[in-house]
Amino acid sequence: MKDLSTKFMGLSLKNPIIAGSSGLSSSLAGIKKLEEGGAGAIVLKSIFEEEIFYEMDDLMKNVPETSRYMERFDYHDLVLKGENLAKYTTLIKEAKQAVKIPIVASINCSYTYEWTDYAKRLESAGADALELNMFFLPTDQKRSAEEVERAYFMVVEKIVATVSIPVSLKISYYFTCLGQTIQKLSRQGIAGLVLFNRFYSPDFDIENLKVTPTNILSSPSDLTMSLRWMAMMSQKVECDLAASTGVHDGAAVIKQLLAGAQAVQVVSTLYKNGPTYIQTMLNELQEWMTRHGYEKLQDFRGKMSQDKSVDPAIYERVQFMKYFSGQKDIL
Ligand SMILES: Cc1cc2nc3c(=O)[nH]c(=O)nc-3n(C[C@H](O)[C@H](O)[C@H](O)COP(=O)(O)O)c2cc1C
């Protein structure tokens, strides 16, 4: 047996596969299955601000217009937020009793700072760490790139100052200057960065002229974006990095570790193959380590990062030069 243990955001994990935030970790039954499947840690389904406000909108529809005065609004606001938070903190407490592996609570952050209070409550409920799932779709024409980006730093600063458990940040790759932003964020007192989140995208049903969801689950080819950035950034940041998106099998776990990841997060592959697939991926990792003579993850972690490469430029190549110059043998 190889030593698969790792550290991510100061947490000791028995192996590097973390069950990422999704519906699979939204119930106690789901959480137990993920632990039985072999997960090294679990990120709970995020608590969403949107969800609270949509619920409140629905409720408000049943309130006569004349009664929608401010006190009433505030009352619903408070009750609904309270109910959602109570459910979430109960889940954290139950999960902590039921499983041995670390439980990471997840907040879908918005621009508001109310979340700092919620973060405190999730910490008090016993969460081992906190993952901030942060993405502001840059559609607000009034906000400049600097303003949008500043919001990430402000939320992080507030939350890090509020809780004493480790905080990680799961980001998208939609930043004007991604490498520099990753580096700067890593210096904000967070314990980890998760590269990258994946988003719900709309598609069109052309027969019924409806907007429909598409590609909810990732595919193995989605790995390359986070693999490139993991390889380029892993030796240049001041916090741990975990990979997310497109990790579907043991080979993908190995690639991300070679790129320098401390851990990987998996979701789509668990929807497709079930939580027991974690053990299959771990077996692939073990077999590969045996073939290559590695005893522990540290023996090969980061071996294929950009900093260790003899040809660092290869990670920054973006054009299909060989293909267009007629060397089609690469296909
Ligand atoms: C059905 C579903 C629900 C998800 N819910 C959340 C969520 O609540 N919070 C979050 O941060 N990410 C959520 N995600 C994103 C995943 O955590 C993950 O970042 C993304 O699916 C990419 O990883 P994968 O390629 O392994 O699926 C969800 C993904 C799926 C497929």
The ligand as a Gaussian input file, in Angstrom:
#p B3LYP/6-31G(d) Opt

LIG

0 1
 C      -25.230000      19.063000     -10.202000
 C      -24.112000      19.942000      -9.731000
 C      -24.276000      20.767000      -8.629000
 C      -23.242000      21.619000      -8.220000
 N      -23.424000      22.427000      -7.133000
 C      -22.406000      23.234000      -6.725000
 C      -22.532000      24.051000      -5.582000
 O      -23.551000      24.082000      -4.902000
 N      -21.475000      24.827000      -5.234000
 C      -20.304000      24.828000      -5.924000
 O      -19.362000      25.537000      -5.539000
 N      -20.154000      24.056000      -7.008000
 C      -21.174000      23.270000      -7.421000
 N      -21.011000      22.487000      -8.525000
 C      -19.735000      22.556000      -9.262000
 C      -18.810000      21.423000      -8.811000
 O      -18.460000      21.540000      -7.448000
 C      -17.528000      21.385000      -9.635000
 O      -16.771000      22.562000      -9.415000
 C      -17.797000      21.265000     -11.139000
 O      -18.832000      20.331000     -11.386000
 C      -16.543000      20.837000     -11.875000
 O      -16.066000      19.603000     -11.401000
 P      -16.339000      18.217000     -12.181000
 O      -15.751000      18.350000     -13.522000
 O      -15.679000      17.163000     -11.349000
 O      -17.817000      18.033000     -12.244000
 C      -22.028000      21.631000      -8.939000
 C      -21.867000      20.775000     -10.035000
 C      -22.888000      19.945000     -10.448000
 C      -22.674000      19.056000     -11.629000

